[in-house]
């Protein structure tokens, strides 16, 4: 059985990740499409990550490879990309 508290913590974690992605992207003047294409993912996938979702109502669970690619595009270390 999935612990509801852990599920809520994960949902908040990925929402915070999405906010960080959005802030960094906007600060650098990049479009969502530019970041997505440069990281090798679809625009749809990137937009969902900024919202902390993989599908409506389902929290995101991005791959490590995707996170590293996004960090490279945004020129921030993965440790600063990820919430505490």
N, C-alpha and C positions, 0 to 999 in steps of 0.2 A: 504494500500500500504506500502511495506517495504521501509524504509529509506535506500538508498544506502550507505550513510555515516556510519550509524550504522552497516550495514552488513560488510563493510570494516573494521570497528573498531573491530568487533567480530572476523573476519578472522585473523587480526593481533594478537589479544589477544590469540586465541587458538594456533597460530603458536609460540608465545612466551612461552606458556605453554609447547608445544611440545619440544622446545629447552631446557627448564629447565629440563624436564623429561630426555631428552637425555644426557645432561651434568651430571646430578646427577647419572644416570645409569652408564655412562662410568667412572666417577670418582671413583665409587665403584667397578668397574670391573665386573659388572653384564651383562649378555646377555639380549636381549629383551625377549627371551622366558622365562628366569628365572623370570624376573620382572612380566611378564604377568601371568604366572602360579601361582606365589606367591600371586598376587593380585586377583586371581580368574577370570581373563578375558582371552580371546584367544590371541594368539600371533598376529594374524591379527589385532585385535582391538587395541592392544598396539602399533603396528607399525604405524597404522593410526593416533593414538593420537600423536605420536612423530612428525608426519608430519602435525598435525593440521587439519586432515580430518576425516570424518566418512565414506564417500564414495568419490571417485575421484570428485573433484570440489565442494564438500559439506563440509563446515566447521564443525569441531567436536563440540559436545555438550555433554561432558561426564557427567555422573551421579555423584552426590555428593558421593555416596557410593564408586564408582570407584576411585575418587580422594582421598578419605580417605584411601582406601586400598593401593593405590600407594604411598602415603605419608608414610604409615607404612612400606612398603617394603623398600623404599629408606631411611627410618629413618629421614625424614624431616617433620616439621609441615606443615599442609596444607597452612598456611599463607605464608610460604616461597616457597611453590610449585606454588602457583598462582601468576601470574603477578599483578602488581599494577593496 
